[in-house]
Amino acid sequence: MLRRGGLIPVHPVPMRTVFRHCFLVNFAIRPEVLASRLPDHVRPDVHDSRSYLSIVIAEMERMRPAFLPRALGITYSQVVYRAVVVCGRERGAYFVRSDADNALVVLAGNALTFFRLHHADATWSFSEGKARFSLRPRGGEAAGVDAAYDLANASDQMPATSRFATLDRAQCFLTELYVAFGTRRSDGAVRAVRIQRNDWRSVVVRDRVGSYEAMRSGVLFGPGEAELDSIFYVERLNYQWHRGTVVDAS
């Protein structure tokens, strides 16, 4: 599979990492609004009259080609904006934007994947039952993140803002996604990469700051277009991307 008809393959080797810490910040969006940000070959999946985009904020531990030893991996922070979509008859994710705080990851990712990476500065701190995260894109886009997650009061109960009755139902819709769809090839097939991971055993947390600029600044969405539904936290999530493939979008 060649990238956009060129000489560089998309996702040419399997990759492996551990999500050391991972927050999934889930936003509900009117389907027609999300659809306007997506290519024609994918469409938003819908629950309770809303489509969903999740911001995946993670510390990636020892990212590396799957055949290399762990010691040769790169640890970095990444923020991914991924929509829950359907392509053909299959559910999966579509990456609208990604940020990473490692220049090599950004360079290689943009050459070999369809994750749309931007270079950013990111910081973490953990203390007194709270996890603080901050991100600033180096390109100056209004896509910064400031968050203070309350881990001490994590629970399995969905917040009042959520359209999902239970955590199990929310996880089924928002996290049981095992393929990411990319661009369409000239022959009509859609580039894709499949993932393998252990079970997503998350808890529900609150964000005491809750600043996600790209969801209101116009970088991705404008004011009032995206509403916070819920936030999940999971740790030590083993993750592997397989080599790139193609899927039928019909």
C-alpha positions, 0 to 999 in steps of 0.5 A: 500500500503506497501513500497517496500513490507515492513511494512511501508505504502507509504504516509499513511496520507494526508498532508497539507501545504501552499507554502509561496514562490515558484520558479519553475526553468524550464530546457529543456533536450533532452528526451534520456538524461532525460530518462536515469535518470528515471525508465522504468515505466515512460517516459519523456513528450515532448514539441518542441523536449525537455523534462523538469525537474523543480526545485521547490524551496519553503518555506513550511508553517505549513506542517502537517497531514491534520487532525491536526490544523495549529499550529502543522505544521512545516515550512521549506524550500524544493528544489525538482527536478521533471521531467514532465513524463507520466506513462501509459496514465497519465501525472504527475511528478517524483521526482528525488531528494529533499532537505529540511532544517529540519531533522525531515522532511527528516527522516519522508519523507524518511521513508514514501514517495518516495521523496528522501530527503537529509538534507541541510541548506537553507537561504532566504532574501527578499529586494528591489524587490529581493528574494535571496535563498541559499542551501547547502546539508549537505552530501557535494554533489555538489547540492548547489543552489544560486539564486537572483530572480528579483521580481521587474521586473516580467512579463507575457512574456516568456524569449527568452530562452524558447521553450514555446510561452506563459506563459499559454502554459508553465504553462499548460505543466509544472505546470498542474501536479496532481500526482507524480509517485514513484516505481513499485510494484512487481505486476506491479502497480506503487505507486503514490500520488495525489495532490490538490491545488489552481490555479497556477497563476505565473509570469515570473522572472529572476535569476541574479545569477543562480547557480544550481549545480546538473544540471551540476555537475554530481549529476543529469546532466553533463555540457551542458545536461540541458538548462535553459528555464524559471523561474516562481514565485508564492506565497500563494499556498495551497497544499494537498497530498492525501493518497498514491495510485497505478496506472496502468503503462501499 
